[in-house]
């Protein structure tokens, strides 16, 4: 997956109805990948009118903010363990979310999704980045750092 693929996936939505939510912990090495990728996407002109939330480890603290944006789609981005190669970036469907360690945070991403859907109708996109390590260590591993850079290289 790359930036062009992401823009294609989201092209059916109005920019101001897209909410990106970055998840992760900056103190746990590659667990920060979702936060970093969201910040990088935020700086791209293709999504200048979209909304961005750097939720860290507690997306549940941002649920009302998400709802206030009245989104058509929410894009969750986080480190995810699925036995891919370190740095792989992948879109997950609903079934895969239940079988993947998509989030190491307080509330499961499924619980967050269910809560939001009980409030209003919207779509979801889950982007996972396969970590190399998530121990307490600042800074991304080299494979994850390279993958994030490469994500934007194919940008048109």
Backbone torsions as a table, in degrees:
resi	resn	phi	psi	omega
1	UNK	NA	143.2	177.3
2	UNK	-140.9	-178.2	-175.9
3	UNK	-62.0	-40.5	179.2
4	UNK	-61.8	-41.8	177.2
5	UNK	-61.3	-42.8	178.8
6	UNK	-62.0	-46.7	179.9
7	UNK	-63.2	-36.1	176.2
8	UNK	-63.8	-45.1	-180.0
9	UNK	-59.6	-36.6	-174.3
10	UNK	-97.6	2.6	-175.4
11	UNK	-65.2	-19.5	-179.6
12	UNK	-81.3	-6.8	-177.8
13	UNK	-107.4	146.6	171.6
14	UNK	-68.4	137.9	-177.3
15	UNK	-53.4	-42.0	-175.4
16	UNK	-76.9	1.8	176.5
17	UNK	-111.7	14.4	176.8
18	UNK	-107.8	130.6	175.8
19	UNK	-121.0	122.4	174.6
20	UNK	-97.8	132.8	179.0
21	UNK	-124.5	115.4	177.8
22	UNK	-92.6	130.1	-179.7
23	UNK	-117.0	151.3	175.9
24	UNK	146.0	179.6	-177.8
25	UNK	-132.8	114.2	-177.4
26	UNK	-63.1	-17.8	-178.5
27	UNK	-89.5	-1.0	-176.1
28	UNK	-120.8	57.6	173.4
29	UNK	46.7	-118.0	-173.3
30	UNK	-69.0	-9.7	175.5
31	UNK	-64.6	-17.0	177.6
32	UNK	-80.5	-5.7	-174.3
33	UNK	-57.6	-40.1	179.3
34	UNK	-64.0	-38.5	178.8
35	UNK	-66.2	-43.5	-178.4
36	UNK	-68.2	-42.9	-179.9
37	UNK	-64.1	-39.5	178.3
38	UNK	-63.4	-42.4	178.6
39	UNK	-62.6	-38.9	179.4
40	UNK	-68.8	-40.9	178.1
41	UNK	-64.0	-38.7	-179.8
42	UNK	-58.6	-30.5	-177.7
43	UNK	-83.0	-1.7	-178.4
44	UNK	-90.6	136.8	-177.1
45	UNK	-63.0	-26.0	-178.1
46	UNK	-62.0	-23.3	-178.3
47	UNK	-123.8	28.8	-175.4
48	UNK	-63.3	-23.5	179.7
49	UNK	-101.4	3.6	178.1
50	UNK	-81.7	173.3	-178.9
51	UNK	-110.4	143.8	-176.4
52	UNK	-132.1	132.9	177.1
53	UNK	-127.9	123.1	173.7
54	UNK	-96.5	94.2	-170.3
55	UNK	-85.9	-14.6	-179.3
56	UNK	62.1	-131.2	-177.3
57	UNK	-91.2	-2.9	-172.0
58	UNK	-131.2	70.7	178.9
59	UNK	-62.5	-24.8	-179.7
60	UNK	-62.5	-22.6	178.4
61	UNK	-76.0	-7.2	-174.9
62	UNK	-117.3	11.1	-174.6
63	UNK	-62.8	-43.1	-179.4
64	UNK	-67.7	-36.8	176.5
65	UNK	-61.6	-44.5	178.1
66	UNK	-57.9	-48.3	-179.0
67	UNK	-64.5	-34.9	179.4
68	UNK	-63.3	-26.9	177.7
69	UNK	-76.0	-9.8	179.9
70	UNK	51.1	57.5	-172.5
71	UNK	-75.0	150.8	166.5
72	UNK	-88.6	-28.3	178.9
73	UNK	-148.7	142.8	173.6
74	UNK	-115.7	131.3	178.8
75	UNK	-110.3	107.6	175.9
76	UNK	-89.9	133.3	179.4
77	UNK	-128.3	126.7	-176.0
78	UNK	-157.3	162.3	168.3
79	UNK	-66.3	140.8	-178.0
80	UNK	-142.7	134.4	-179.9
81	UNK	-97.9	110.9	177.2
82	UNK	-136.5	15.9	180.0
83	UNK	67.9	28.4	171.4
84	UNK	-82.0	-175.9	174.4
85	UNK	-80.0	143.5	-179.5
86	UNK	-52.6	127.7	179.5
87	UNK	94.9	-11.5	177.5
88	UNK	-58.9	138.5	178.1
89	UNK	-118.4	127.5	-170.9
90	UNK	-142.8	146.6	170.4
91	UNK	-89.2	132.5	179.4
92	UNK	-108.0	141.4	173.0
93	UNK	-90.3	175.2	-176.1
94	UNK	-55.9	-44.8	-177.7
95	UNK	-64.3	-39.1	-180.0
96	UNK	-67.7	-32.0	179.4
97	UNK	-59.9	-41.2	-179.5
98	UNK	-67.8	-24.0	-176.8
99	UNK	-102.5	4.0	-174.5
100	UNK	-120.0	146.2	172.3
101	UNK	-81.0	75.1	-175.4
102	UNK	-76.3	-29.1	-176.1
103	UNK	-144.5	137.7	176.3
104	UNK	-105.8	25.6	-171.3
105	UNK	-99.1	175.6	-171.7
106	UNK	-54.1	-51.5	-179.0
107	UNK	-107.9	142.4	179.2
108	UNK	-67.1	151.6	179.1
109	UNK	-63.0	-31.8	176.9
110	UNK	-63.4	-42.9	179.8
111	UNK	-65.0	-40.5	178.1
112	UNK	-62.7	-46.6	179.9
113	UNK	-59.9	-47.6	-179.1
114	UNK	-60.6	-41.2	178.0
115	UNK	-61.2	-48.8	-178.4
116	UNK	-61.5	-41.1	179.2
117	UNK	-66.5	-27.4	175.9
118	UNK	-71.0	-18.8	-179.5
119	UNK	-92.1	-40.3	179.1
120	UNK	-163.6	161.8	180.0
121	UNK	-80.3	134.6	177.3
122	UNK	-163.8	167.2	176.6
123	UNK	-105.9	166.2	-177.9
124	UNK	-135.4	147.2	172.8
125	UNK	-133.2	131.3	-178.8
126	UNK	-116.3	119.7	179.3
127	UNK	-113.9	125.2	179.4
128	UNK	-115.3	146.2	176.1
129	UNK	-119.4	119.8	-178.6
130	UNK	-69.0	117.9	179.5
131	UNK	-82.1	156.2	168.6
132	UNK	-89.5	-42.8	-179.5
133	UNK	-146.9	148.2	176.9
134	UNK	-132.5	26.5	176.4
135	UNK	-74.5	171.0	179.2
136	UNK	-72.6	101.5	-177.1
137	UNK	-165.1	126.4	179.8
138	UNK	-79.3	145.8	178.1
139	UNK	97.0	143.6	179.2
140	UNK	-76.4	152.3	172.1
141	UNK	-69.1	160.3	-178.2
142	UNK	-60.0	-45.2	-179.6
143	UNK	-61.6	-37.1	-179.5
144	UNK	-72.9	-40.4	177.2
145	UNK	-60.3	-45.4	179.2
146	UNK	-63.7	-41.5	-178.9
147	UNK	-62.8	-39.7	179.4
148	UNK	-67.0	-41.0	176.9
149	UNK	-62.8	-44.3	-178.6
150	UNK	-65.7	-30.4	178.8
151	UNK	-53.6	-36.1	-177.3
152	UNK	-95.3	-10.0	-177.4
153	UNK	-65.5	-33.4	-176.8
154	UNK	-86.5	8.0	-178.6
155	UNK	-62.4	133.4	-179.4
156	UNK	-79.4	NA	NA
